[in-house]
Amino acid sequence: MEFLDRPNVHIKDREYVIGQLEKMVADGAKKLQVCSDFDATITNYKGPCSYNVLEEGGLPGEYKEQAYKIRDKYFPIETDPNLTIEEKTPYMVEWWTKAHALLEKYPLSKEMLHSMVAKSTAKLREGCTTFFDNLHASDIPLLVFSAGVGDIIREVIAQNSHMYDNMHVVSNDLNFDENGKMIGFKNAIIHVFNKNEHAVHDSDYFHNLSHRTNLLLMGDSLGDLQMANGAENVEAKLTIGFLNLRVEESLELYKSRYDIVICEDETMDVVNAIVNKILCIG
């Protein structure tokens, strides 16, 4: 368990973490399912999020200017450790509503998405392909649950790694007309703090995985802790939080919510060490 002793890894209750991990190891791959956020969790936090890919892409400069103004207003609220989720939520609804309304004003097509991602600086965390490969090889379901843009997420994964059939993306998906032109978003807004309300919790997804009673959850926001509320018959659960920003003022809060907190890390090293332990790899 030496991977838990790294200086950037923080654990409030080490005994609990080791106990949960030991049960997961004993139960093996057949009992495991994984749920993960995307932006700044699967991707390198120093790179752009999925919405930023659109801002970097081929849309007019005025779109980028307006999108930055919106983000600069609301992002400090999202990451403020002194505000509760309940206090932040109305602002997140405003943020996503304005961001979506702005995007719908500009021409965007399916064809543009591939080149936008190819030109962007969006990158997966180092070791992410190993993470994907190992889960796929052991047929472990991976739910990628994101408040980003689903079409961009799938494209980033496909261009930088592999989009396997054991992976399921739930996000804000774009809606296109018969000519491939974007005409809006398909479903209700998913923002960082309402992932507990999404229809995936009432769908067959978690019910069909009810025999997989061990859950590994990964995120970078406190709202991500609600991503797997629909999971059934959970016997062992480990939550891994990537704390990327405002580390000093947020660390104690993250330690009180996440089982394992990884600070300012651009890799999947700790996650891969945990998965490898469970799968008896190496």
Residue pairs with C-beta under 8 A, 6 or more apart in sequence:
1 18
1 21
1 277
3 9
3 269
3 270
3 273
3 274
4 11
4 14
4 17
4 18
4 260
4 270
6 270
8 262
8 263
8 264
8 265
9 260
9 261
9 262
9 263
9 270
10 251
10 254
10 255
10 260
10 261
10 262
10 263
11 17
11 255
11 259
11 260
11 261
12 255
12 256
12 259
13 259
16 259
17 238
17 259
17 260
20 236
20 237
20 238
20 259
21 238
21 274
21 277
21 278
23 214
23 235
23 236
24 31
24 32
24 214
24 216
24 236
24 238
24 278
25 277
25 278
25 280
27 213
27 214
27 235
27 236
28 278
28 279
28 280
29 138
29 139
29 140
29 278
29 279
30 212
31 211
31 212
31 213
31 214
31 235
32 138
32 140
32 212
32 214
32 215
32 216
32 278
33 140
33 141
33 142
33 143
33 209
33 212
33 214
33 215
33 216
33 231
34 135
34 140
34 141
34 142
34 143
34 215
34 216
34 217
34 218
35 142
35 143
35 145
35 215
35 216
35 217
35 218
35 227
35 228
35 231
36 42
36 142
36 143
36 144
36 145
36 217
36 218
36 219
37 144
37 145
37 146
37 218
37 219
37 220
37 221
37 224
37 227
38 50
38 144
38 145
38 146
38 148
38 153
38 169
38 171
39 49
39 50
39 146
39 147
39 148
39 220
40 49
40 220
40 242
40 244
41 218
41 219
41 220
41 224
41 242
42 124
42 125
42 128
42 144
42 157
42 218
43 49
43 122
43 123
43 124
43 125
43 156
44 123
44 124
44 125
44 126
44 266
45 220
45 242
45 244
45 245
45 266
46 266
47 121
47 122
47 123
48 55
48 56
48 120
48 121
48 122
49 122
49 148
50 122
50 146
50 148
50 149
50 152
50 153
50 156
50 171
51 67
51 71
51 99
51 148
51 149
51 152
52 120
52 122
53 116
53 117
53 120
53 122
53 149
53 152
53 156
54 63
54 67
54 103
54 108
54 116
54 149
54 152
55 63
55 64
55 67
55 68
56 64
56 116
56 119
56 120
56 121
57 112
57 115
57 116
57 119
57 120
58 112
58 115
58 116
59 106
59 107
59 108
60 106
63 102
63 103
63 105
63 106
66 102
67 99
67 102
67 103
70 95
70 98
70 99
70 102
71 95
71 99
73 95
74 91
74 92
74 94
74 95
77 83
77 88
77 91
77 92
78 88
78 91
78 92
78 95
78 192
78 221
79 245
79 246
79 250
80 88
81 246
81 249
81 250
81 253
85 193
85 222
85 223
88 193
89 191
89 193
89 194
92 191
92 192
92 193
92 194
93 189
93 191
95 191
96 147
96 172
96 189
96 190
96 191
97 189
100 172
100 184
100 185
100 189
103 182
104 182
104 183
104 184
107 181
107 182
108 174
108 181
108 182
109 176
109 180
109 181
109 182
110 151
110 176
110 180
110 182
111 180
113 151
113 152
113 155
114 155
114 159
116 152
116 155
117 152
117 155
117 156
117 159
118 159
120 156
122 156
122 160
123 160
124 156
124 157
124 160
124 161
125 266
125 267
125 268
126 266
126 267
126 268
126 269
127 267
127 268
127 269
127 271
127 272
128 160
128 161
128 268
129 160
129 161
129 162
130 268
130 272
131 268
131 271
131 272
131 275
132 142
132 157
132 161
132 162
132 164
132 167
133 162
134 272
134 275
134 276
134 279
134 281
135 142
135 164
135 166
135 275
136 162
136 164
136 165
136 166
136 167
138 279
139 166
140 166
141 166
141 167
141 168
141 209
141 212
142 164
142 166
142 167
142 168
143 168
143 170
143 200
143 205
143 227
143 228
144 153
144 157
144 167
144 168
144 169
144 170
144 171
145 170
145 171
145 195
145 198
145 200
145 224
145 227
145 228
146 153
146 169
146 170
146 171
146 172
146 190
147 171
147 172
147 190
147 191
147 192
147 195
147 223
148 171
148 172
149 171
149 172
149 173
149 174
150 169
150 170
150 171
150 172
150 173
150 174
151 173
151 174
153 169
153 171
154 163
154 169
157 163
157 167
168 205
170 190
170 198
170 200
171 190
172 185
172 187
172 189
172 190
173 185
173 186
173 187
174 182
174 184
174 185
174 186
175 182
175 183
175 184
175 185
175 186
176 182
176 183
177 183
187 199
190 198
191 223
192 221
192 223
192 224
193 221
193 222
193 223
194 223
195 223
195 224
195 226
195 227
196 226
196 227
196 229
200 206
200 230
201 229
201 230
202 230
203 230
205 230
206 228
206 230
206 231
206 232
207 232
209 231
209 232
210 232
210 233
211 233
213 233
213 234
213 235
213 236
214 234
214 235
214 236
214 237
215 228
215 231
215 234
215 236
215 237
215 238
216 237
216 238
216 240
216 274
216 275
216 278
217 224
217 225
217 227
217 228
217 237
217 238
217 239
217 240
218 224
218 239
218 240
218 241
218 242
218 271
219 225
219 227
219 239
219 240
219 241
219 242
219 258
220 241
220 242
220 243
220 244
222 253
222 254
222 257
224 241
225 239
225 257
225 258
238 259
238 260
238 274
239 257
239 258
239 259
239 260
240 258
240 259
240 260
240 261
240 262
240 270
240 271
240 274
241 254
241 257
241 258
241 260
241 261
241 262
242 262
242 265
243 250
243 251
243 254
243 261
243 262
243 263
243 264
244 263
244 264
247 263
247 264
251 261
251 263
254 261
255 261
260 270
262 270
275 281
276 282
